Amino acid sequence: MATTTIPAGLVPQIWERRLWVEAAGKIFFNKFAGEEVPTGDTTSANSFANIVHINTDLTKEPGNTITFGLAYQLSGSGVSGTSTMEGNEEAISFYSQSVTLDRVRNAILWDEVLQGKKSPYNLRNAAKVLLSDWLANQIDQMTVDALVASPTKILYGGDATSDAEIDSSDVFSTALIEAACRVAKTSTPRIRPIKVNGKDRYIILAHSYQIASLRSESAWLQAQREANIRGEDNPIFNDAAGVWGSAIIFEYDKIPLYTDWGAGGETPGARALLLGAQAVLWGFGKKVYWKERVTDYDSIGVQVGSIIGVAKAKFNNKDYACIALDTYAAETYPSATS
């Protein structure tokens, strides 16, 4: 029987593809992402209609920055009836933003003497699982870090008007969600929602402590019982905590906690995020690369990395499609706080 042998030079390419497929499935933000795909003179609209706009221009061309076009929502009234269209067209307005790429990488090392001799396939498979976890976590963390940094649009829980005023009554609430959606709709430029099952939706990411406060509201509990999302078949609804108004709310463990808010600088809090279309930009020089090396006679190393840039979208130095929601946030279950 003939045996198929894969040329050594193709091994990294095969495992790069396998690792990216696995990592992509683990990236939380991937379900909100759309990739810009030039096709002739047109560009994929998917990238402009999602929370994460992906551009891979540099996977085919040299360079260390990628330029994104941020699309403004059309504001003209159009024409009706027999009115002439020519001369009344509305130009598409774009604002460009450049994202700088850098390399992130990690590696594992297998010592055959201490850890036992394994087949190359088993070593590569273990590397794929472990390093795809690591890469997915890195991309998600880079995304959150970019989104929470130096916000220019902030709403606060309760009657607080700054982080220094937050106290234990200024919790995450349905009232805050409603206010955030109103601000998103009336901002200039307007924060564009994404389409989910034909409806305009914003995405809100909140810490577990903030979700616990939300679930203490009887109005929230009743709304989720009466209009539950379990019947929704769109993947975006996977793991959602619920829907309130035009927002889909997610409990997300990478939302940061703070310990220095309040009048005395000792009040705990968390920064939730409302996100609209093109809130964050991912630029790739290479989504993933895979390198192998035999070292020190008995050790086999596998390195995985990505050439990537992540940035919060900005217009005139202001956040383009992101609103920070700062509230009091703390564990309230007695035995969980010890």
Secondary structure by P-SEA (a helix, b strand, c coil): cbbbbccccaaaaaaaaaaaaaaaaaccccccbbbbcccccccccccccccbbbbcccccccccbbbbbbbccccccccccccccccccccbbbbbbbbbbbbbbccccccccccccccaaaaaaaaaaaaaaaaaaaaaaaaaaaaacccccccccccccccccccccccccaaaaaaaaaaaaaccccbbbbbcccbbbbbbbbcaaaaaaaaacaaaaaaaaaccccccccccccccccccccbbbbbcccccccccccccccbbbbbbbbbccccbbbbbcccbbbbbbbccccbbbbbbbbbccccccccccccccbbbbbbbbbbccccccc
